[in-house]
Amino acid sequence: MTQPSSGQVFQYIVGTKRPRRATAGGVGVLLLLASIAFLLGFDVGLNAFGGGWILLALGIAGIAGIVGAGLGLTVGLLWLITLWWFVFPPLVGYLTGDWTGASRYVHPRMSAFAYGSARAELFGGLRYGVRLGLFFAVVPGSLAYAIGTTINWVRRRFLSHDT
């Protein structure tokens, strides 16, 4: 087994242009559709702590690893998804004034604790979104990206031997 060159390491961190654009565009469309659905009153799965959003974000990281979108972009996108998840609902509640302590405008949390106002809920979502989002993007996101990269490496290795 050979050691990766500095160019290969750079490629894993930065990625290639087309997969970067496709991954960033896909996440942008996902967040836009989720925002529109939330504004229209649909349940986009925000209140179930984790659940679908965590699996979706980890899936995005794995796919980004498979296509070679770059670890830097992937970590940034996962952080953006998590930040949106914690900040968007309280921001909508704050801007519309349609906020109560037990509404759909609170950010996800594991306990029943709620803030006393829409403004406090928004700033709490920012605080938790930045902290937890960065941790989630770096640790599990990097692991999912590495798994995707490994899948891609194994796939290419076996495909090159078959021809």
C-alpha positions as CSV (number, residue, x, y, z in Angstrom):
1,M,0.0,0.0,0.0
2,T,1.4,3.4,-1.0
3,Q,1.2,6.6,1.0
4,P,-1.0,9.3,-0.6
5,S,0.9,12.2,-2.1
6,S,0.3,15.8,-1.0
7,G,-1.8,16.3,-4.2
8,Q,-4.1,13.5,-3.2
9,V,-4.5,14.8,0.3
10,F,-5.3,18.2,-1.1
11,Q,-7.8,16.6,-3.4
12,Y,-9.6,14.9,-0.5
13,I,-9.8,18.2,1.4
14,V,-10.7,20.5,-1.5
15,G,-12.5,18.1,-3.9
16,T,-13.2,18.6,-7.5
17,K,-15.2,21.3,-9.1
18,R,-18.2,19.5,-10.5
19,P,-19.0,17.4,-7.4
20,R,-18.5,20.5,-5.2
21,R,-21.0,22.5,-7.2
22,A,-23.5,19.6,-7.3
23,T,-23.3,18.9,-3.6
24,A,-23.5,22.6,-2.6
25,G,-26.4,23.1,-5.1
26,G,-28.2,20.0,-3.7
27,V,-27.9,21.2,-0.1
28,G,-29.1,24.7,-1.2
29,V,-32.2,23.3,-2.9
30,L,-32.8,21.0,0.1
31,L,-32.7,23.9,2.5
32,L,-34.8,26.1,0.2
33,L,-37.5,23.4,-0.1
34,A,-37.5,22.7,3.6
35,S,-37.8,26.5,4.3
36,I,-40.8,26.8,1.9
37,A,-42.4,23.7,3.4
38,F,-42.0,25.0,6.9
39,L,-43.4,28.4,6.0
40,L,-46.4,26.7,4.4
41,G,-47.1,24.9,7.7
42,F,-45.8,21.4,6.7
43,D,-44.0,19.3,9.3
44,V,-40.5,19.0,8.0
45,G,-39.3,16.7,10.9
46,L,-37.7,19.3,13.0
47,N,-39.2,18.5,16.4
48,A,-38.1,14.8,16.4
49,F,-34.6,15.4,17.9
50,G,-32.2,14.1,15.3
51,G,-34.2,11.5,13.4
52,G,-34.3,12.2,9.7
53,W,-32.2,15.4,9.6
54,I,-29.2,13.7,11.2
55,L,-29.4,10.7,8.9
56,L,-29.9,13.0,5.9
57,A,-26.9,15.1,6.7
58,L,-24.7,12.0,7.3
59,G,-25.9,10.6,4.0
60,I,-24.9,13.9,2.3
61,A,-21.5,13.6,3.8
62,G,-21.1,10.0,2.7
63,I,-22.2,10.8,-0.8
64,A,-19.9,13.8,-0.9
65,G,-17.1,11.4,0.0
66,I,-18.1,9.0,-2.8
67,V,-18.2,11.7,-5.5
68,G,-15.1,13.6,-4.2
69,A,-16.8,16.9,-3.2
70,G,-14.1,17.7,-0.6
71,L,-14.0,17.5,3.1
72,G,-13.9,21.3,3.6
73,L,-17.1,21.9,1.7
74,T,-18.8,18.9,3.3
75,V,-18.0,20.1,6.8
76,G,-19.2,23.6,5.9
77,L,-22.5,22.3,4.4
78,L,-23.2,20.0,7.4
79,W,-22.6,23.0,9.7
80,L,-25.0,25.1,7.6
81,I,-27.7,22.3,7.7
82,T,-27.4,22.1,11.5
83,L,-27.4,25.8,11.9
84,W,-30.6,26.1,9.7
85,W,-32.2,23.3,11.8
86,F,-31.6,25.3,15.1
87,V,-32.1,28.9,13.8
88,F,-34.7,28.9,11.0
89,P,-37.9,28.0,13.1
90,P,-37.1,30.4,15.9
91,L,-36.3,33.1,13.4
92,V,-39.7,32.6,11.7
93,G,-41.4,32.7,15.0
94,Y,-39.6,35.9,16.0
95,L,-40.4,37.6,12.7
96,T,-44.0,36.6,12.6
97,G,-44.7,37.1,16.3
98,D,-46.4,33.7,16.2
99,W,-44.4,32.2,19.0
100,T,-45.3,30.3,22.2
101,G,-43.1,28.2,24.4
102,A,-44.4,24.9,23.0
103,S,-44.8,25.7,19.4
104,R,-43.2,24.6,16.2
105,Y,-41.0,27.7,16.3
106,V,-38.7,26.4,19.0
107,H,-35.3,24.9,18.2
108,P,-34.8,21.1,18.7
109,R,-33.8,20.0,22.2
110,M,-33.8,16.8,24.1
111,S,-35.5,18.2,27.3
112,A,-38.8,20.1,27.7
113,F,-36.9,23.3,28.5
114,A,-38.1,26.3,26.6
115,Y,-37.1,30.0,26.6
116,G,-39.5,32.7,27.7
117,S,-39.6,34.7,24.5
118,A,-39.1,34.4,20.8
119,R,-36.0,36.5,20.9
120,A,-34.4,34.3,23.6
121,E,-35.4,31.2,21.7
122,L,-33.7,32.7,18.6
123,F,-30.5,33.4,20.4
124,G,-30.6,30.1,22.1
125,G,-30.9,28.4,18.7
126,L,-28.0,30.4,17.4
127,R,-25.8,29.4,20.4
128,Y,-26.7,25.7,20.2
129,G,-26.6,25.7,16.4
130,V,-23.1,27.1,16.3
131,R,-21.7,24.8,19.0
132,L,-23.5,21.6,18.2
133,G,-23.5,22.3,14.5
134,L,-19.7,22.7,14.4
135,F,-19.2,19.5,16.5
136,F,-21.6,17.5,14.4
137,A,-20.1,18.7,11.1
138,V,-16.5,18.0,12.2
139,V,-16.8,14.7,14.1
140,P,-19.6,12.6,12.6
141,G,-19.5,14.5,9.3
142,S,-15.8,13.8,8.8
143,L,-16.4,10.1,9.7
144,A,-19.2,9.8,7.2
145,Y,-17.1,11.6,4.5
146,A,-14.2,9.2,5.2
147,I,-16.6,6.2,4.9
148,G,-17.8,7.6,1.5
149,T,-14.2,8.2,0.4
150,T,-13.3,4.6,1.4
151,I,-16.3,3.2,-0.5
152,N,-15.2,5.2,-3.6
153,W,-11.6,4.0,-3.2
154,V,-12.7,0.3,-2.9
155,R,-15.1,0.7,-5.9
156,R,-12.4,2.2,-8.1
157,R,-9.8,-0.4,-7.0
158,F,-12.1,-3.4,-7.8
159,L,-13.3,-1.8,-11.1
160,S,-9.8,-1.2,-12.3
161,H,-8.9,-4.9,-11.7
162,D,-12.0,-6.1,-13.6
163,T,-11.0,-4.5,-16.9
